[in-house]
């Protein structure tokens, strides 16, 4: 049975779909909060050496005497104290005897500004608490521990993505969504109770590894609720909630400023999604493949009643007789799809080259997208405002993507958006630190462009390969593309060498990938290829 025919009669986006989409969008919102939380829980802070002879227990960050005790340097256009160095103390009693004066222990004469030593205690600016402050992960030798949190999070997502599809196909999309949400919540709360950095890192891995099904299951459920004509609108709506979830993470972090409270506030409310067991239906497509025709029929009839439509008898007959057909199709494809897909691609030089270029583009998109999200908190100005703006700029990017890709083509849209992202990143590196507004505008433009590129690449990749390989190749690109998001959290280490180096890297690979895309044929207004031969002819048809 062609389920799209049933969805056509149901109305593409009626009351039934709208209610369920709103519920699924809330799940997407939580998924975004889960994924973005490490940006603030493992965020960097301003700190300086504690000066025992001057600082009290309730020490302030920038007292009057600090400039005599600690060397200063320029950072983001400001003069700030060195984090891990201080001036050596002179012999205070001997100094008083020699000068014949009663000197304060914090007087300028008490410190030798020609001799610098390292410290082992710190004073932090403000009340904000991250894992850095919790376990004193200070100075250059511990910076990797902060960047490792984001990398471990993305490795967990990589591992989770490898198995969530099989789990979802076995137990259903709705069950996978609810179980993933519960497991993710448990891992998030456990992380907030961590008593050491190592335990924190363990739960940072387990959270996405066990909970990555929240986003994927909600997205699949949403896409399977609507007809083909409404999928672009539906995808835009549901992905916009991902951006809202990221912005909400920024608001939560700004409000609480304590990494343990941020995690609890982000994860505990997600337990409300247990109610989805009663509130949202299982995927009709999945039910049909499992020969659970009665349940599928009940859902379709309920949708028709909610939308105020009456299904034709012809459609109802098709629903009742579809289970056997769907089951036969599944049995036919139960061989070894991945092995078959790989062998077919390697036999075709055209498809192999196409796959390599797509993988490079996916790695670039995930690397730059995640890299810019992480860098939002260090652009200059208020880091919470910056992060919220960088998250919200994705919403208009999602909204305009269908227009650009349908008007100018997938290849040109992807190429131009990558080039714009690259130019913005390189230009950002040249803007002086004092021009915070100009830097923020360029940064937002870069995030806007890379969001368009990331959205287009999903559609473009799917349209470049034949039906028998489409899902396998899209999955391969998505999986390997995660390498970019695994590496991206390490870019702050490059900034220690040269502050603008990460942005030169973002810009360089974006421009290179944008130009590389021109080697792939356009797919706009082309029939989706069903065979390898048809896929190979895509480019040749445009050149004749």
C-alpha positions, 0 to 999 in steps of 0.5 A: 500500500502507498501510505502517502495516498492515505495521508493525502486523504487525511489532509497533509497537516491537519489537527491530528498531525499538528498535535502530534508534531507539537508533542514530538517537537518538545522531545526534539527541544529536550534532545537539543538541551541534552546535546548542548549542555556540555558547552556550559557544564564544561565551559571555561571561566575567568580565574587568577592565582590566589595570593595567600598573603593578600586574599581572604577566604571571600576573595574578590577577583580584581582587588586594587593590589592585584596589578602588583601581585600578578602579571597582566596581558591583553585578552579580547581587547581587555587587560586581564590577569595571567591565570596561572602565574604570579609575581614572587613574594619578597622577604617581607620582614627583611624588606620592612627592616631595610626600608624602615617603614611599616609595609603592608603585605600587599604593597607593591614592594612586597612582590618582585615583578622581575620574578614570576612563579606558578601558583596552585590555588585560584580565585574565580570571577563571579559565582558561575560554577563549571567542572573547571571550578569544581575540580580545579581543571586550570592552566594549559595542562588541564585544558584538554580535559575541558575540550575532551568533554565535548569530544566524548559526548560526540563519540557517545552520539556516534556509538548510539547512532550505530545501533539506534536504527536497529533498535527502532526497527525492532521495538518501534519508534515510539518505544525507542523515543520513550526509553531513550528519553528515560535513559538519557534523563537518568544519565544526565541526573547521574552526571549532576551527582558526579564526585570526580572528573572521571565519573562525570566523563563516563556519564557524559559518554553514556548519556548520548550513547543510550539517549541518541534515539530521542532525536532520531525517533522523534524525527522519524515519527514526525516525517512518517505522520505527514504526506510528501507535500508537507514534509518540507514544512514539517521538517522546518517546524521540527528542526526549528524546535532544536534551535529553540532547545539550544537557546533554552539551554543558554537561558537555563545556564544564564539563570542558574550558573551552576553546572549541577543545577543546569543538568537537573533543570535540563533533564528532569522535566524530560520525564514528562515525555513518559506520557507519550506512551498514551499521547502519541501513536506508533508509526503506522509504517512500522506497524504495517511492516510488523503485520499489526494491521489492526493497530495501524487501521485504528490510528488512521481512523483516529487521525481521520476523525480528528481531522474531520475527514472520511476515508474512502472505502478503497483506501480502507481496503488497501489498509486491511490488505497491506500487511502481507505486501509490506512483510514480503517486501521486508523479507526480500530486503533481509539479505545483507544490505550493507555488504551489497551497498558497499560492493555496488559502490566500489564497482562504480567509479562514479558513485565511489567518487560521489560518496567520497565527496559527500563524506568530505562535505558531511565532515566539513558541515558537522565540524564547522557547525559544532565548532561555531556553536562551541565558539559562540561563548568566546566571541566577546561580549556576553557569552549567554546572549551570544549563544542564544543568538547563534542558536536562534539564527538557525530558525530563519536558516531552516525557513529559507533553505527550501526556497533556495534549494528549490529555486537555485538547485541543491548543488549551487545552494550547498556550494554558495552557503559553504563559501559564505560560511568560509568567507565569514569565518576567515573575515571574523579572524581579521576583525579587531577584538574591540569591534564586538558587534561586527564580529558577532554579525559575521559570526551569526552570518557564518552560522546562518550559512553553515546551517543552510549547508547542513540542511541541504546536504541531507536532501542532496546526498539522498538524491545522488544515490539509487533507491537500493543504496540511498538509505545505506549511503545516507547512513554512511555519510551521517556516521562518518560525518560525525568525525567532524563533530568529534574533532570540533571540541578540540579546536580551543586547543588551537586557539592557545597557539594562535587565537584566530587559528580555529576560524582560519581552519573553519573557513579553509575547509568550508571553501574547499568543500564548497568548491569540491561540491561542483564536481557532483551533478545537480539533482533538482528536477531530476527523477530520483534514480532507482538503479546504479545505471540511472544514478551514474547517468545523472551528470551525463544527462546535464552535460548533453 
